[in-house]
Amino acid sequence: MSEDRLLTTREVAEILAITLSWVHEATRDGRLPHIALERYRRYRRDEIEVFLEHARSGGARRL
């Protein structure tokens, strides 16, 4: 799997071990970094890892 490949919503939910609905909500609210491709949302692995590290240090509003 290429490191540059964009992730789907389902893959992000699996990486973060959270529900798909939370990923949808956090994406809509702008809490989760994403790329909008018309009606699709995709995610960069490195940005999700930064988000996760920020959450570990107590910086996430809700997780």
N, CA and C atoms as an extended XYZ file, in Angstrom:
189
Properties=species:S:1:pos:R:3:atomname:S:1:resname:S:1:resid:I:1 pbc="F F F"
N         0.842       -1.179        0.000 N   MET     1
C         0.000        0.000        0.000 CA  MET     1
C         0.888        1.244        0.000 C   MET     1
N         0.617        2.160       -0.879 N   SER     2
C         1.411        3.377       -0.998 CA  SER     2
C         1.097        4.348        0.130 C   SER     2
N         2.133        4.980        0.663 N   GLU     3
C         1.961        5.972        1.729 CA  GLU     3
C         1.200        7.199        1.238 C   GLU     3
N         1.260        7.476       -0.072 N   ASP     4
C         0.610        8.651       -0.639 CA  ASP     4
C        -0.854        8.430       -0.990 C   ASP     4
N        -1.302        7.191       -0.924 N   ARG     5
C        -2.678        6.876       -1.290 CA  ARG     5
C        -3.631        7.529       -0.300 C   ARG     5
N        -4.682        8.144       -0.814 N   LEU     6
C        -5.679        8.764        0.053 CA  LEU     6
C        -6.529        7.683        0.717 C   LEU     6
N        -6.929        7.957        1.943 N   LEU     7
C        -7.730        7.011        2.717 CA  LEU     7
C        -9.213        7.316        2.572 C   LEU     7
N       -10.030        6.289        2.675 N   THR     8
C       -11.476        6.457        2.688 CA  THR     8
C       -11.943        6.721        4.126 C   THR     8
N       -13.174        7.121        4.246 N   THR     9
C       -13.771        7.354        5.563 CA  THR     9
C       -13.721        6.080        6.409 C   THR     9
N       -14.021        4.973        5.803 N   ARG    10
C       -14.008        3.680        6.520 CA  ARG    10
C       -12.600        3.342        7.019 C   ARG    10
N       -11.596        3.590        6.198 N   GLU    11
C       -10.215        3.315        6.605 CA  GLU    11
C        -9.790        4.209        7.775 C   GLU    11
N       -10.213        5.472        7.745 N   VAL    12
C        -9.896        6.380        8.852 CA  VAL    12
C       -10.568        5.891       10.134 C   VAL    12
N       -11.805        5.465       10.045 N   ALA    13
C       -12.513        4.942       11.218 CA  ALA    13
C       -11.772        3.735       11.790 C   ALA    13
N       -11.272        2.872       10.934 N   GLU    14
C       -10.525        1.699       11.391 CA  GLU    14
C        -9.206        2.109       12.050 C   GLU    14
N        -8.493        3.054       11.455 N   ILE    15
C        -7.220        3.512       12.015 CA  ILE    15
C        -7.432        4.119       13.401 C   ILE    15
N        -8.475        4.935       13.542 N   LEU    16
C        -8.744        5.603       14.819 CA  LEU    16
C        -9.549        4.739       15.786 C   LEU    16
N       -10.017        3.589       15.317 N   ALA    17
C       -10.831        2.669       16.128 CA  ALA    17
C       -12.056        3.381       16.692 C   ALA    17
N       -12.754        4.080       15.792 N   ILE    18
C       -13.979        4.787       16.156 CA  ILE    18
C       -15.044        4.492       15.108 C   ILE    18
N       -16.252        4.976       15.367 N   THR    19
C       -17.346        4.681       14.455 CA  THR    19
C       -17.266        5.515       13.183 C   THR    19
N       -17.835        4.974       12.144 N   LEU    20
C       -17.917        5.662       10.868 CA  LEU    20
C       -18.712        6.965       11.015 C   LEU    20
N       -19.749        6.942       11.809 N   SER    21
C       -20.564        8.149       11.996 CA  SER    21
C       -19.761        9.273       12.654 C   SER    21
N       -18.834        8.934       13.568 N   TRP    22
C       -18.001        9.966       14.189 CA  TRP    22
C       -17.103       10.612       13.144 C   TRP    22
N       -16.532        9.802       12.247 N   VAL    23
C       -15.667       10.341       11.190 CA  VAL    23
C       -16.474       11.285       10.295 C   VAL    23
N       -17.696       10.889        9.943 N   HIS    24
C       -18.552       11.758        9.122 CA  HIS    24
C       -18.832       13.080        9.842 C   HIS    24
N       -19.190       13.007       11.106 N   GLU    25
C       -19.501       14.206       11.887 CA  GLU    25
C       -18.278       15.109       12.032 C   GLU    25
N       -17.125       14.533       12.382 N   ALA    26
C       -15.903       15.319       12.566 CA  ALA    26
C       -15.452       15.948       11.250 C   ALA    26
N       -15.694       15.268       10.154 N   THR    27
C       -15.362       15.814        8.838 CA  THR    27
C       -16.265       16.997        8.522 C   THR    27
N       -17.570       16.826        8.730 N   ARG    28
C       -18.530       17.921        8.488 CA  ARG    28
C       -18.209       19.142        9.331 C   ARG    28
N       -17.839       18.908       10.599 N   ASP    29
C       -17.557       20.003       11.531 CA  ASP    29
C       -16.187       20.642       11.305 C   ASP    29
N       -15.359       20.043       10.458 N   GLY    30
C       -14.034       20.578       10.188 CA  GLY    30
C       -12.999       20.211       11.240 C   GLY    30
N       -13.321       19.261       12.114 N   ARG    31
C       -12.374       18.829       13.145 CA  ARG    31
C       -11.352       17.843       12.617 C   ARG    31
N       -11.692       17.161       11.549 N   LEU    32
C       -10.824       16.135       10.984 CA  LEU    32
C       -10.331       16.628        9.621 C   LEU    32
N        -9.006       16.704        9.429 N   PRO    33
C        -8.486       17.200        8.149 CA  PRO    33
C        -8.862       16.261        7.008 C   PRO    33
N        -9.332       16.837        5.922 N   HIS    34
C        -9.764       16.025        4.787 CA  HIS    34
C        -9.623       16.802        3.484 C   HIS    34
N        -9.795       16.080        2.405 N   ILE    35
C        -9.794       16.646        1.064 CA  ILE    35
C       -11.174       16.400        0.477 C   ILE    35
N       -11.806       17.452       -0.016 N   ALA    36
C       -13.127       17.326       -0.626 CA  ALA    36
C       -12.960       17.119       -2.129 C   ALA    36
N       -13.485       16.017       -2.622 N   LEU    37
C       -13.473       15.700       -4.052 CA  LEU    37
C       -14.925       15.587       -4.494 C   LEU    37
N       -15.507       16.742       -4.771 N   GLU    38
C       -16.931       16.848       -5.052 CA  GLU    38
C       -17.701       16.260       -3.867 C   GLU    38
N       -18.453       15.189       -4.048 N   ARG    39
C       -19.240       14.656       -2.928 CA  ARG    39
C       -18.461       13.674       -2.048 C   ARG    39
N       -17.240       13.368       -2.448 N   TYR    40
C       -16.416       12.422       -1.696 CA  TYR    40
C       -15.458       13.148       -0.769 C   TYR    40
N       -15.121       12.501        0.332 N   ARG    41
C       -14.116       13.011        1.260 CA  ARG    41
C       -13.017       11.971        1.361 C   ARG    41
N       -11.776       12.433        1.271 N   ARG    42
C       -10.632       11.551        1.403 CA  ARG    42
C        -9.659       12.171        2.390 C   ARG    42
N        -8.768       11.344        2.893 N   TYR    43
C        -7.896       11.748        3.993 CA  TYR    43
C        -6.465       11.343        3.689 C   TYR    43
N        -5.531       12.194        4.099 N   ARG    44
C        -4.104       11.870        3.977 CA  ARG    44
C        -3.650       11.208        5.267 C   ARG    44
N        -2.970       10.083        5.139 N   ARG    45
C        -2.529        9.324        6.315 CA  ARG    45
C        -1.690       10.186        7.259 C   ARG    45
N        -0.769       10.980        6.720 N   ASP    46
C         0.095       11.794        7.579 CA  ASP    46
C        -0.716       12.824        8.382 C   ASP    46
N        -1.769       13.381        7.795 N   GLU    47
C        -2.602       14.345        8.524 CA  GLU    47
C        -3.424       13.651        9.612 C   GLU    47
N        -3.869       12.434        9.347 N   ILE    48
C        -4.610       11.677       10.366 CA  ILE    48
C        -3.673       11.323       11.515 C   ILE    48
N        -2.438       10.974       11.208 N   GLU    49
C        -1.469       10.662       12.264 CA  GLU    49
C        -1.163       11.895       13.115 C   GLU    49
N        -1.066       13.071       12.500 N   VAL    50
C        -0.858       14.313       13.259 CA  VAL    50
C        -2.076       14.587       14.136 C   VAL    50
N        -3.268       14.400       13.599 N   PHE    51
C        -4.499       14.575       14.370 CA  PHE    51
C        -4.491       13.653       15.588 C   PHE    51
N        -4.122       12.406       15.376 N   LEU    52
C        -4.084       11.425       16.455 CA  LEU    52
C        -3.043       11.800       17.506 C   LEU    52
N        -1.879       12.244       17.080 N   GLU    53
C        -0.834       12.658       18.021 CA  GLU    53
C        -1.297       13.868       18.829 C   GLU    53
N        -1.973       14.795       18.181 N   HIS    54
C        -2.512       15.965       18.864 CA  HIS    54
C        -3.544       15.529       19.914 C   HIS    54
N        -4.359       14.555       19.571 N   ALA    55
C        -5.365       14.039       20.515 CA  ALA    55
C        -4.690       13.368       21.709 C   ALA    55
N        -3.599       12.656       21.469 N   ARG    56
C        -2.869       11.992       22.557 CA  ARG    56
C        -2.301       13.003       23.548 C   ARG    56
N        -1.919       14.171       23.048 N   SER    57
C        -1.335       15.189       23.920 CA  SER    57
C        -2.392       16.069       24.575 C   SER    57
N        -3.669       15.704       24.383 N   GLY    58
C        -4.744       16.453       25.031 CA  GLY    58
C        -5.257       17.618       24.227 C   GLY    58
N        -4.890       17.718       22.951 N   GLY    59
C        -5.284       18.858       22.140 CA  GLY    59
C        -6.607       18.707       21.419 C   GLY    59
N        -7.160       17.510       21.335 N   ALA    60
C        -8.423       17.332       20.625 CA  ALA    60
C        -9.578       17.807       21.479 C   ALA    60
N       -10.532       18.450       20.847 N   ARG    61
C       -11.706       18.923       21.577 CA  ARG    61
C       -12.561       17.760       22.058 C   ARG    61
N       -12.848       16.853       21.139 N   ARG    62
C       -13.629       15.668       21.474 CA  ARG    62
C       -13.093       14.519       20.664 C   ARG    62
N       -12.993       13.380       21.269 N   LEU    63
C       -12.580       12.200       20.525 CA  LEU    63
C       -13.310       10.993       21.005 C   LEU    63
